[in-house]
Amino acid sequence: MTHGYTENQIIQFIYKECDLFDRLEMEFAMEDDSTILESYSELLEGFNILPKVTFSPKKSTLSAILAYSVAEA
């Protein structure tokens, strides 16, 4: 059975946002279809180039949320 994978599905695979069954199916498809593997390789290269960003809120923001949650409780 052939399955055409979209770029969005491959990106979900790269970000590990798919379930185990979809992950295994995608791995099998990449072994079987060189165009899917090529798309995966190109998207993975772009993913690896992107800077790794972590976000953390300011302390004042956390304090405001905590104060609000205590006031509402």
OpenMM code with the backbone's topology and positions (N, CA, C; nanometers):
from openmm import Vec3, app, unit

residues = "MET THR HIS GLY TYR THR GLU ASN GLN ILE ILE GLN PHE ILE TYR LYS GLU CYS ASP LEU PHE ASP ARG LEU GLU MET GLU PHE ALA MET GLU ASP ASP SER THR ILE LEU GLU SER TYR SER GLU LEU LEU GLU GLY PHE ASN ILE LEU PRO LYS VAL THR PHE SER PRO LYS LYS SER THR LEU SER ALA ILE LEU ALA TYR SER VAL ALA GLU ALA".split()
positions = [
    Vec3(0.0841, -0.1176, 0.0000),
    Vec3(0.0000, 0.0000, 0.0000),
    Vec3(0.0885, 0.1239, 0.0000),
    Vec3(0.0640, 0.2146, -0.0925),
    Vec3(0.1429, 0.3363, -0.0972),
    Vec3(0.0708, 0.4462, -0.0209),
    Vec3(0.1495, 0.5310, 0.0393),
    Vec3(0.0941, 0.6399, 0.1183),
    Vec3(0.1738, 0.7652, 0.0862),
    Vec3(0.1060, 0.8688, 0.0418),
    Vec3(0.1736, 0.9944, 0.0145),
    Vec3(0.1804, 1.0775, 0.1410),
    Vec3(0.2983, 1.1047, 0.1851),
    Vec3(0.3161, 1.1836, 0.3075),
    Vec3(0.3334, 1.3303, 0.2724),
    Vec3(0.2685, 1.4167, 0.3481),
    Vec3(0.2820, 1.5603, 0.3287),
    Vec3(0.4024, 1.6099, 0.4085),
    Vec3(0.4463, 1.7301, 0.3758),
    Vec3(0.5563, 1.7898, 0.4517),
    Vec3(0.5175, 1.8053, 0.5983),
    Vec3(0.3910, 1.8381, 0.6244),
    Vec3(0.3461, 1.8533, 0.7631),
    Vec3(0.3602, 1.7231, 0.8404),
    Vec3(0.3280, 1.6111, 0.7778),
    Vec3(0.3416, 1.4818, 0.8453),
    Vec3(0.4879, 1.4494, 0.8727),
    Vec3(0.5744, 1.4845, 0.7788),
    Vec3(0.7181, 1.4600, 0.7987),
    Vec3(0.7712, 1.5495, 0.9103),
    Vec3(0.7244, 1.6726, 0.9153),
    Vec3(0.7663, 1.7640, 1.0228),
    Vec3(0.7183, 1.7123, 1.1581),
    Vec3(0.5960, 1.6606, 1.1639),
    Vec3(0.5479, 1.6002, 1.2888),
    Vec3(0.6368, 1.4837, 1.3286),
    Vec3(0.6811, 1.4077, 1.2325),
    Vec3(0.7727, 1.2968, 1.2593),
    Vec3(0.9043, 1.3490, 1.3174),
    Vec3(0.9587, 1.4542, 1.2579),
    Vec3(1.0853, 1.5118, 1.3050),
    Vec3(1.0723, 1.5633, 1.4476),
    Vec3(0.9607, 1.6299, 1.4774),
    Vec3(0.9388, 1.6857, 1.6108),
    Vec3(0.8838, 1.5834, 1.7102),
    Vec3(0.8707, 1.4591, 1.6661),
    Vec3(0.8191, 1.3499, 1.7500),
    Vec3(0.6792, 1.3811, 1.8027),
    Vec3(0.5947, 1.4348, 1.7135),
    Vec3(0.4577, 1.4692, 1.7499),
    Vec3(0.3568, 1.3711, 1.6902),
    Vec3(0.4013, 1.2512, 1.6606),
    Vec3(0.3094, 1.1502, 1.6070),
    Vec3(0.3165, 1.0270, 1.6971),
    Vec3(0.2129, 0.9460, 1.6894),
    Vec3(0.2115, 0.8270, 1.7750),
    Vec3(0.3060, 0.7196, 1.7204),
    Vec3(0.3248, 0.6158, 1.7978),
    Vec3(0.4209, 0.5109, 1.7644),
    Vec3(0.3875, 0.4450, 1.6313),
    Vec3(0.2602, 0.4170, 1.6072),
    Vec3(0.2210, 0.3513, 1.4823),
    Vec3(0.2588, 0.4378, 1.3623),
    Vec3(0.2277, 0.5674, 1.3683),
    Vec3(0.2611, 0.6577, 1.2583),
    Vec3(0.4122, 0.6682, 1.2402),
    Vec3(0.4838, 0.6679, 1.3507),
    Vec3(0.6303, 0.6759, 1.3461),
    Vec3(0.6893, 0.5538, 1.2753),
    Vec3(0.6412, 0.4362, 1.3122),
    Vec3(0.6907, 0.3133, 1.2497),
    Vec3(0.6525, 0.3082, 1.1020),
    Vec3(0.5317, 0.3521, 1.0710),
    Vec3(0.4862, 0.3538, 0.9325),
    Vec3(0.5723, 0.4482, 0.8486),
    Vec3(0.6064, 0.5635, 0.9047),
    Vec3(0.6895, 0.6605, 0.8337),
    Vec3(0.8305, 0.6042, 0.8119),
    Vec3(0.8871, 0.5398, 0.9124),
    Vec3(1.0204, 0.4805, 0.8986),
    Vec3(1.0209, 0.3753, 0.7887),
    Vec3(0.9179, 0.2921, 0.7852),
    Vec3(0.9071, 0.1900, 0.6819),
    Vec3(0.8937, 0.2547, 0.5440),
    Vec3(0.8139, 0.3613, 0.5353),
    Vec3(0.7938, 0.4302, 0.4074),
    Vec3(0.9240, 0.4920, 0.3580),
    Vec3(1.0057, 0.5462, 0.4495),
    Vec3(1.1330, 0.6061, 0.4091),
    Vec3(1.2297, 0.5002, 0.3567),
    Vec3(1.2241, 0.3789, 0.4122),
    Vec3(1.3080, 0.2702, 0.3628),
    Vec3(1.2648, 0.2280, 0.2226),
    Vec3(1.1352, 0.2402, 0.1963),
    Vec3(1.0774, 0.1913, 0.0717),
    Vec3(1.0730, 0.2968, -0.0390),
    Vec3(1.0642, 0.4254, -0.0029),
    Vec3(1.0439, 0.5317, -0.1014),
    Vec3(1.1509, 0.6394, -0.0846),
    Vec3(1.2365, 0.6521, -0.1849),
    Vec3(1.3481, 0.7465, -0.1747),
    Vec3(1.3025, 0.8921, -0.1764),
    Vec3(1.1857, 0.9223, -0.2353),
    Vec3(1.1392, 1.0619, -0.2362),
    Vec3(1.0979, 1.1071, -0.0969),
    Vec3(1.0386, 1.0166, -0.0200),
    Vec3(1.0026, 1.0505, 0.1183),
    Vec3(1.1299, 1.0703, 0.1998),
    Vec3(1.2277, 0.9832, 0.1793),
    Vec3(1.3547, 0.9950, 0.2508),
    Vec3(1.4247, 1.1254, 0.2151),
    Vec3(1.4194, 1.1635, 0.0881),
    Vec3(1.4817, 1.2889, 0.0450),
    Vec3(1.4129, 1.4092, 0.1094),
    Vec3(1.2798, 1.4081, 0.1122),
    Vec3(1.2057, 1.5171, 0.1780),
    Vec3(1.2399, 1.5228, 0.3264),
    Vec3(1.2450, 1.4058, 0.3893),
    Vec3(1.2808, 1.3987, 0.5315),
    Vec3(1.4198, 1.4572, 0.5542),
    Vec3(1.5152, 1.4189, 0.4710),
    Vec3(1.6531, 1.4671, 0.4873),
    Vec3(1.6612, 1.6185, 0.4744),
    Vec3(1.5898, 1.6744, 0.3756),
    Vec3(1.5907, 1.8192, 0.3568),
    Vec3(1.5269, 1.8914, 0.4754),
    Vec3(1.4135, 1.8399, 0.5215),
    Vec3(1.3459, 1.9033, 0.6348),
    Vec3(1.4267, 1.8874, 0.7633),
    Vec3(1.4910, 1.7734, 0.7807),
    Vec3(1.5740, 1.7516, 0.8995),
    Vec3(1.6941, 1.8455, 0.8996),
    Vec3(1.7516, 1.8691, 0.7831),
    Vec3(1.8630, 1.9627, 0.7734),
    Vec3(1.8188, 2.1029, 0.8155),
    Vec3(1.7014, 2.1446, 0.7692),
    Vec3(1.6477, 2.2746, 0.8102),
    Vec3(1.6209, 2.2798, 0.9591),
    Vec3(1.5661, 2.1718, 1.0141),
    Vec3(1.5393, 2.1635, 1.1579),
    Vec3(1.6682, 2.1789, 1.2374),
    Vec3(1.7744, 2.1140, 1.1928),
    Vec3(1.9019, 2.1190, 1.2643),
    Vec3(1.9682, 2.2561, 1.2548),
    Vec3(1.9371, 2.3318, 1.1497),
    Vec3(1.9939, 2.4657, 1.1344),
    Vec3(1.9243, 2.5671, 1.2248),
    Vec3(1.7952, 2.5443, 1.2512),
    Vec3(1.7196, 2.6379, 1.3341),
    Vec3(1.7807, 2.6480, 1.4738),
    Vec3(1.7850, 2.7673, 1.5306),
    Vec3(1.8377, 2.7800, 1.6664),
    Vec3(1.7431, 2.7137, 1.7665),
    Vec3(1.8004, 2.6559, 1.8673),
    Vec3(1.7217, 2.5936, 1.9743),
    Vec3(1.6881, 2.7030, 2.0750),
    Vec3(1.5613, 2.7288, 2.0904),
    Vec3(1.5153, 2.8389, 2.1737),
    Vec3(1.4409, 2.7833, 2.2939),
    Vec3(1.4687, 2.8378, 2.4088),
    Vec3(1.3911, 2.8049, 2.5277),
    Vec3(1.3328, 2.9353, 2.5814),
    Vec3(1.2120, 2.9274, 2.6270),
    Vec3(1.1445, 3.0446, 2.6783),
    Vec3(1.1195, 3.0269, 2.8269),
    Vec3(1.1334, 3.1370, 2.8992),
    Vec3(1.0961, 3.1357, 3.0399),
    Vec3(1.0381, 3.2735, 3.0728),
    Vec3(0.9282, 3.2747, 3.1443),
    Vec3(0.8630, 3.4024, 3.1741),
    Vec3(0.9422, 3.4828, 3.2770),
    Vec3(0.9154, 3.6138, 3.2770),
    Vec3(0.9794, 3.6987, 3.3773),
    Vec3(0.9238, 3.6628, 3.5152),
    Vec3(1.0024, 3.6872, 3.6175),
    Vec3(0.9589, 3.6583, 3.7552),
    Vec3(0.8335, 3.7368, 3.7909),
    Vec3(0.8232, 3.8584, 3.7405),
    Vec3(0.7047, 3.9394, 3.7709),
    Vec3(0.5783, 3.8756, 3.7120),
    Vec3(0.5907, 3.8122, 3.5978),
    Vec3(0.4760, 3.7446, 3.5365),
    Vec3(0.4327, 3.6261, 3.6213),
    Vec3(0.5299, 3.5468, 3.6653),
    Vec3(0.4983, 3.4329, 3.7519),
    Vec3(0.4351, 3.4787, 3.8827),
    Vec3(0.4896, 3.5849, 3.9387),
    Vec3(0.4346, 3.6365, 4.0635),
    Vec3(0.2909, 3.6830, 4.0458),
    Vec3(0.2622, 3.7489, 3.9342),
    Vec3(0.1257, 3.7952, 3.9081),
    Vec3(0.0299, 3.6777, 3.8926),
    Vec3(0.0732, 3.5736, 3.8247),
    Vec3(-0.0131, 3.4544, 3.8079),
    Vec3(-0.0378, 3.3884, 3.9422),
    Vec3(0.0655, 3.3732, 4.0209),
    Vec3(0.0498, 3.3106, 4.1523),
    Vec3(-0.0400, 3.3940, 4.2436),
    Vec3(-0.0210, 3.5258, 4.2401),
    Vec3(-0.1044, 3.6130, 4.3224),
    Vec3(-0.2508, 3.6039, 4.2807),
    Vec3(-0.2751, 3.5983, 4.1525),
    Vec3(-0.4117, 3.5869, 4.1017),
    Vec3(-0.4735, 3.4527, 4.1424),
    Vec3(-0.3940, 3.3458, 4.1338),
    Vec3(-0.4482, 3.2132, 4.1673),
    Vec3(-0.4803, 3.2021, 4.3155),
    Vec3(-0.4026, 3.2674, 4.4000),
    Vec3(-0.4289, 3.2652, 4.5445),
    Vec3(-0.5528, 3.3489, 4.5756),
    Vec3(-0.5666, 3.4621, 4.5074),
    Vec3(-0.6811, 3.5506, 4.5303),
    Vec3(-0.8109, 3.4852, 4.4856),
    Vec3(-0.8078, 3.4042, 4.3835),
    Vec3(-0.9266, 3.3378, 4.3318),
    Vec3(-0.9626, 3.2114, 4.4107),
    Vec3(-0.8713, 3.1559, 4.4836),
    Vec3(-0.8948, 3.0296, 4.5541),
    Vec3(-0.9793, 3.0421, 4.6753),
] * unit.nanometer
topology = app.Topology()
chain = topology.addChain("A")
for resn in residues:
    res = topology.addResidue(resn, chain)
    for name in ("N", "CA", "C"):
        topology.addAtom(name, app.Element.getBySymbol(name[0]), res)
